[in-house]
Amino acid sequence: MNDFVEECRREWKRLGVPDPIANEMAADLAADIAEAEAEGASAETVVGSGAFDPRSFARAWAAERGLVGQAPATGGRWKLWAALAFCAALVFVGAVLVLLTPAPSVQARLAVGAPFTRSFHFRAGAPPGVGPRFVVPPMASVAPPPLARIDAVRSSVTTVGVVLLAAGLVGIALVAALGVGRRRPKAY
Amino acid sequence: MAVGEGRRTQLLRGVLDLCLLAVMQEGPAYGYEMTKRLRARGLSIVGEGSIYPLLGRLEREGLVETYRAASDGGPPRKYYRPSADGLRALAAGVSEWRTARDALDSVLGPVEVEMAS
């Protein structure tokens, strides 16, 4: 039954139960189990149905004593908080990018949208029908004007912001669900 | 788990804290000692879970006091006894139990069911 006690001890360590308290609980448990076995009784007499699930048993005991989450230095709760902080940072950066980036101008939409490929002709510096005839190549083959390029960058930044915002919100939901799940030990 | 066992588990779970306070009122006891006192009265917790989480809750709620002392020929054990709040909770709980028991007896007590063989 030492395996059972050791499994409990590992779970308490993972949950951040302070070592002196975990050692005390483990010692009490081991002594009770040893006494029961010396009397010919099974370990189930001592820990009930928890004998088949030491981690749930240890979690329930620590939770009922109010020990879970008290000293998470070696436990896993700090990882949850770190993940939560990271997701919150994602949401913040995403929101800033979305809110502070102006929408692309109409010209940019024309430039970066569907290619404008139709060619057209005009005569410069002369009345209609006079002078050289220039042919402007299709617009798709011309580099967009500076304003359109700036707006294209703005559009990309907004897209990145939306992605970060969504990823952060999904992450927060997952972390919250994980945290709530870990706080609900099996009832004994 | 059979239906009867499940009901017994639910009934016991509702009053196990009172039972623990009652047996430790007879004299301070460590965990397994309480299990033995309950078993001597016909209450076995095998299959019903464990008393340790419940003792943890009683301790957290200030309903028990604890101290460590050497047991008979064994290692030092953690002994439990009811605190003043624990004794008040025990008195209130026993009163509630008796009221519920009387009401249930008035419904279930007269029932006699004959099963056709």
Interface residues (C-beta under 8 A of the other chain):
Chain A: E24 M25 A27 D28 L29 A31 D32 E35 A36 S42 E44 T45 V46 V47 G48 S49 G50 F57 A60 W61 A62 A63 E64 R65 G66 A187 Y188
Chain B: Y30 G31 Y32 T35 R39 S44 I45 V46 G47 E48 G49 S50 I51 Y52 P53 L54 G56 R57 E59 R60 S71 G74 P75 R77 K78
